[in-house]
Every structure is written in structure tokens, then in C-alpha cells.
């Protein structure tokens, strides 16, 4: 599962309970009763020093937990303030662990003397509150297996999965801020319409300095995300830097419902429709079908499918949506298992074609998983062009089952990879757009740069891909309309150029 850094926290509405009450991650983990022994068994000194992979896994387990308390670890195994961390940039697992990997390689004897178990005992005694204990153990376990197994195998409370992750709605308590990074700093990449952040005057490109007085530079993304979370009505103090000036904002968290699918028409000489998919939740395909009926009555000349910042979701919905544009007979994706005894499975969407006009797909670095499947399949099948940034690069899939040691916790294990009609998997590489329109100053840490041991998908039977286009091959649209959304503007331009229409199979 790919998480895009933001300020969202999903509500769980329970009968007879205050609808504004947020059930936190701590609450879900506390319900599992997970004890510290599960992590301590992995942090034994002899185990952690037995190999580089074990060493880095133990380090990541401790660093993941310590960062929640604005702490890090030095080479003597001592807890230190986060600004004294070995890595000046701790925005990703890879950047955090690179100096530890170098130290193990060059000073193996000294490295194996570091006691991660001792550091854990100090965290447990001096920092972790009783209510937080199960969650911190869970975070430590996930930090360990991210390195030792793979970055996408993880533990999660069963109740949290059932009540939050698998739900179709997108109701959340949010400030409406999505962050990227630039030169080791967190930068506002996107603002949710109708959100407190948007209303307050925070702007895209603002550099985030602190949240409620806590400096964010040097903190890992999950920690920054936690600082942004809270309950309805809470006031959050945000400091940002803009053009060399420090600005202060007071935001009040509110409940916002973000539609799974949104539709709008942009008028002009050649009017177009824009269908945005926030995530591939249950029922998304039916909603897209409804949107296409509206689009067809609007007499548009083309369509932009906006999958930017879409982290994925239900693959069945993704296949269904893709088939709305290519018909039921075309293969959308294939699943290949790591287990060689399991045969590959081919997936078709099964829907009749509902739209046959020119179309382009908007993608960015936070378009992941099911988003990459839809975008890649539509391009492979010569139905659409891709405009924007190289996508995240998440092409693996996980299957969950009850953890043998605690039935209130699910273990989601990586079982294999998705492959596009061309035979390529987006895993690690992502999808390169046909027309690149990048946020050069604000980046998202992609799959390949995020983890110390990223997954690679084996490639075979790959057919040649169509060549990328240059945006200079298309004429500018001059219909009097303007937008500060450069990617959308360029996609409108590309939509009606000769080569784009040819790529759309028309």
C-alpha cells in the first residue's frame, strides 16, 4: 500500500458514538494487545549483528520508533535528538539507513557491538506511554520487515483494515495539505479544495517549517503526517516560509468528504471533460460510468482522466474502469506470482466501451499501483497518451491473512507483481509520460528512492513500447482560457494534436 504524505485521518463512525470522535492508530493497535516480546525477539544483539541485512533491519526498527519522539540513534547506540542524526535528510528509509550501511561495511566489528535492544529498552522506559506500547511495537516490526523482507510486507490491526482501509468512502479529518520535498525540506505540493489550508491562504510551494512548534526538518514523512493529524475542531499552528518570509497560520481541522470520482467540463473552442479519480474504491467503476453519461450529454470533444495523487486501491475496479475505454476483449493486466507453482492470471475489465473520443491521462509521482495499471494499460492499448511526471513505481501486490501469533493483527505479504499488456511491470521504474510536465522544484520520493532494499520485478516477454512525444509537436490552444495547473493545460494542448489522436486509436 502506498501512502501519500498528507494530513488526512479517516473517521470511523460507530453507532451511538460522537461522530466527530476519531479512532486513532494507537486505539487500533491497543485493541490488539500486542506486547513488546514480539519485537524484542528480533532485536537480540547476536541476531542484529549476524549480517548486514539483519543489522539494517534492527536499525530501521529502532529509528522508526525513535523518530516518533523526535529522536534518533548515534553510532554508540545512544538515543539523541533528531537534529544529531547520522543522516541530515531522514525523509525516507533509504536516506536514513545509508550511513548505517556504510558504517557496517567499513566498521563491521564495531557495528556488531551496537545494542539495538538496549535502545529499545530505553525508549520503552522513558518515552513510550502504556497506551502507545502496542503501536510502537507494531511500527518497530514494520520497520524491521521493510528491510529484512521487503518494503511492502507489513502488519496492520484487523479492525483498522476492516473499518478504515477497505471502506469505499473518502471522509476524512484534514487540514488539506499534501507535501513533497525540495532540498531536504517539506514543501506544500497540493491543497485540497474547500480545506482549512486552502481557505487560510497557504499556497503551493510554501516550505513547511513547524507544526505546533515542532520543527519538521529532519523528521521522517510518517512522523510529519502524524503531527498533522488530530480531531475535528482542533487548532493547528503552522509556520511556513514563502519568498524568504516566515508566515504563521492557525488552522482548525474539519471534516471533508472528497468524492471518489469527480467530473467537470472546461469550456472553450474545443470543450473537454475532466474526470478525476481520487482512489479506486469499491464502486468507482460505476461512478465513472455515470460520469461518462454526463460527459456524453455535454458535447465535449475529448477527455482528460486525472489520476494524479491517486495511490491505488481495488484492482478489480481499475480493470473495470480501463475497459470502459477499450472494451471487454482487451487484457488490462496480468498477475505473476513469486511462487513458481502458481500460474499467471489475466484480468479483463468486462465492460463495453463507453467513450471513444480522444483522451489523455494525467499522472504524477504520487500516481501509484492501480493508477499505474490503468494509465499503463490505456497507453499500451493505444487508447491514451500520458501527460505529467514519471509515476511512483508500485507494481507489487500483497495478500493478507491473520498473523499466527495474534489473530487481531493481519500480515500482508508480497505475493507477486502486476504486468501491463506490454509485459512490463511498473514496479521500481514507474511509467514515463509521453509528454513530461514536471514539478521540478517539488518532488515526491518514489519507490526506487524510498527504500534501502526495493523490490524488483522480473521482466519477460516485453514488447516494444510506443515512443514518447514532445509537447512541441502539438499546437498551442488559444481559446482564452487559462489555468495555474500547468499539467492540465499541457494535457489539453496535447489532446487534439495529430500524434495524440493517432495514439488514441482514432
Helices and strands as residue ranges (DSSP letters): E 9-10, H 25-32, H 37-40, H 45-48, H 52-66, G 67-69, E 71-73, E 79-81, G 82-84, H 93-106, H 108-111, H 116-126, G 130-132, H 133-148, E 154-157, H 158-160, I 161-165, E 171-174, E 177-182, E 185-191, H 196-200, E 207-211, E 214-215, H 221-228, E 235-242, E 245-252, E 254-257, E 261-266, E 272-277, H 284-297, E 302-306, H 315-326, E 331-337, E 345-348, E 358-363, H 370-380, E 385-388, E 396-403, E 406-420, E 435-436, H 447-450, G 471-473, H 486-495, H 498-503
